[in-house]
Amino acid sequence: MAGRLEGKVAFITGAARGQGRAHAVRLAEEGADIIAVDICKPIDVVPYEMATAEDLEETQRAVEALDRRIVIGHADVRDSQLLRATLDGAVAELGRLDIVSANAGVCGPFAVGEELKDDEWNTTVDINLTGVFNTVRAAIPHIKAGGRGGSIVLTSSTAGLKAYLNASNYVAAKHGVTGMTKALALELAPHFIRVNSLHPTQVDTKMIQNEALYKLFCPDIENPTRADFEAVSLGMNAMPVPWVDAADVSNALLFLASDEARYITGAAIPVDAGCNLI
């Protein structure tokens, strides 16, 4: 059924590429106007290239091609004041806020816990946990002001439900998002604002398709390739696939954002090909 989000406005962080772009396009296909934010610059300890301003502009073009309005902004989710100001301006332009996808996150750096440096721990936790909180905190007053309820979806991970070796910073942050979801769901339920978390297995984007991830999952191979990583990833999911597509996560987000999920809140929704069962 088309138009499930007709007339609504969605705020998406990490929207320049990967899951964030897929989310923006999928929600726009169903009628939503979009507020798309990304940092669009390198982050020192992150072991792969970050999205660029050109990537964010490509997201803008993709949404506009669907005849939907979009406001883009460059903001670091760690900077709560800039993030709030960016969102405030976009809501003033588009007139309302109904949906939040707190999607921005990083994967890596990786090491055994005792060898993680301060900046490696802090960067991961500051973006993947505090950045999610900053996103929600900036958005809640706008959703409340509409008096129509709303949907907030926090991107966690299978690492928010289970542990992985050499990733204590990532696992800690993603478990924190799972707990934050439940606490906020209780707080916001009286306002008919639903809060849920998504828990994807590995998603076929640049966040996992990079040398650092290949080395993490293929430590016994000197120069592992995508094919080497794929072989290992196949064993991580119960279903015989190495990873899911960004569109699979976007479809779950769409459901949670729509009125079809109007009484679902505080839920941890896996999009994981059975990864959590292993």
Long-range contacts (C-beta under 8 A, 24 or more apart in sequence): 2-29, 2-30, 2-31, 3-30, 3-31, 4-30, 4-31, 4-254, 4-258, 4-259, 4-260, 5-30, 5-31, 5-32, 5-98, 5-99, 5-254, 5-257, 5-258, 6-30, 6-31, 6-32, 7-31, 8-32, 8-33, 8-96, 8-98, 8-99, 8-257, 9-33, 9-34, 9-35, 9-91, 9-94, 9-95, 9-96, 9-97, 9-98, 9-99, 10-34, 10-35, 10-98, 10-99, 10-100, 10-101, 10-257, 11-35, 11-37, 11-87, 11-90, 11-97, 11-99, 11-100, 11-101, 11-135, 11-139, 12-36, 12-37, 12-100, 12-101, 12-103, 13-37, 13-38, 13-77, 13-101, 13-102, 13-103, 13-104, 13-131, 13-135, 14-38, 14-51, 14-77, 14-103, 14-104, 14-105, 15-56, 15-59, 15-72, 15-103, 16-40, 16-51, 16-52, 16-55, 16-56, 16-58, 16-59, 17-51, 17-55, 17-58, 17-59, 17-205, 17-206, 18-51, 18-203, 18-205, 18-206, 18-207, 18-246, 19-103, 19-155, 19-200, 19-203, 19-205, 19-246, 19-249, 19-250, 20-59, 20-101, 20-103, 20-104, 21-55, 21-58, 21-59, 21-62, 21-246, 22-246, 22-247, 22-249, 22-250, 23-101, 23-103, 23-246, 23-249, 23-250, 23-253, 24-59, 24-62, 24-63, 24-70, 25-59, 25-62, 25-63, 25-66, 25-250, 26-247, 26-250, 26-251, 26-253, 26-254, 27-99, 27-101, 27-250, 27-253, 27-254, 27-257, 28-62, 28-63, 28-66, 28-68, 28-70, 29-66, 30-254, 30-258, 31-68, 32-68, 32-98, 32-99, 32-257, 33-68, 33-69, 33-70, 33-94, 34-63, 34-68, 34-69, 34-70, 34-71, 35-70, 35-71, 35-73, 35-87, 35-90, 35-91, 35-94, 35-97, 36-60, 36-63, 36-70, 36-71, 36-72, 36-73, 37-72, 37-73, 37-74, 37-75, 37-77, 37-83, 37-86, 37-87, 37-104, 38-74, 38-75, 38-104, 39-74, 39-75, 39-76, 39-77, 39-104, 40-74, 41-74, 43-106, 43-123, 43-127, 44-119, 44-123, 45-109, 45-117, 45-119, 45-120, 45-123, 46-106, 46-108, 46-109, 46-123, 47-108, 47-109, 47-110, 47-210, 47-211, 47-212, 48-108, 48-206, 48-207, 48-210, 48-211, 48-212, 48-213, 49-206, 49-210, 69-94, 76-131, 77-104, 77-127, 77-130, 77-131, 77-132, 77-134, 77-135, 78-126, 78-127, 78-130, 78-131, 78-134, 79-134, 80-134, 80-137, 80-138, 83-134, 83-135, 83-138, 84-134, 84-137, 84-138, 87-138, 87-139, 87-142, 88-138, 88-142, 91-142, 96-142, 96-146, 97-139, 97-142, 97-143, 97-146, 97-150, 98-143, 98-146, 98-148, 98-150, 98-151, 99-150, 99-151, 99-152, 99-153, 99-257, 100-135, 100-136, 100-139, 100-143, 100-150, 100-151, 100-152, 100-153, 101-153, 101-155, 101-253, 101-257, 102-131, 102-132, 102-135, 102-136, 102-152, 102-153, 102-154, 102-155, 103-155, 104-131, 104-132, 104-135, 105-131, 105-132, 105-155, 105-207, 106-207, 107-170, 107-207, 107-208, 107-213, 108-170, 108-212, 108-213, 108-216, 109-169, 109-212, 110-166, 110-167, 110-170, 110-212, 110-216, 111-166, 112-165, 112-166, 113-168, 116-168, 116-169, 120-169, 121-169, 124-169, 124-170, 124-173, 125-169, 125-172, 125-173, 125-176, 127-173, 128-170, 128-173, 128-174, 128-177, 129-172, 129-173, 129-174, 129-176, 129-177, 129-180, 132-177, 132-180, 133-180, 136-180, 136-184, 136-195, 140-188, 140-193, 143-191, 143-193, 144-191, 144-193, 148-192, 149-191, 149-192, 149-193, 149-194, 149-262, 150-192, 150-193, 150-194, 151-193, 151-194, 151-196, 151-256, 151-257, 151-258, 151-261, 152-184, 152-188, 152-193, 152-194, 152-195, 152-196, 153-195, 153-196, 153-197, 153-198, 153-253, 153-256, 153-257, 154-180, 154-181, 154-195, 154-196, 154-197, 154-198, 155-197, 155-198, 155-200, 155-249, 156-181, 156-197, 156-198, 156-199, 156-268, 157-199, 157-200, 158-199, 158-200, 158-201, 158-270, 158-272, 158-275, 158-276, 160-197, 160-199, 160-268, 161-199, 161-268, 161-270, 161-276, 162-276, 166-216, 167-216, 178-268, 181-266, 181-268, 182-266, 185-265, 185-266, 186-266, 188-265, 189-265, 194-256, 194-261, 194-262, 194-263, 194-264, 194-265, 195-265, 195-266, 196-256, 196-261, 196-264, 196-265, 196-266, 196-267, 196-268, 196-269, 197-267, 197-268, 197-269, 198-249, 198-252, 198-253, 198-256, 198-269, 198-271, 199-268, 199-269, 199-270, 199-271, 199-272, 199-276, 200-244, 200-248, 200-249, 200-270, 200-271, 200-272, 201-236, 201-237, 201-243, 201-244, 201-270, 201-271, 201-272, 201-273, 201-275, 202-233, 202-236, 202-242, 202-243, 202-244, 203-243, 203-244, 203-245, 203-246, 203-248, 203-249, 204-243, 204-244, 204-245, 204-246, 205-246, 208-243, 236-275, 236-278, 237-272, 237-273, 237-274, 237-275, 237-278, 238-273, 238-274, 238-275, 238-277, 238-278, 239-273, 239-274, 241-273, 244-271, 244-272, 244-273
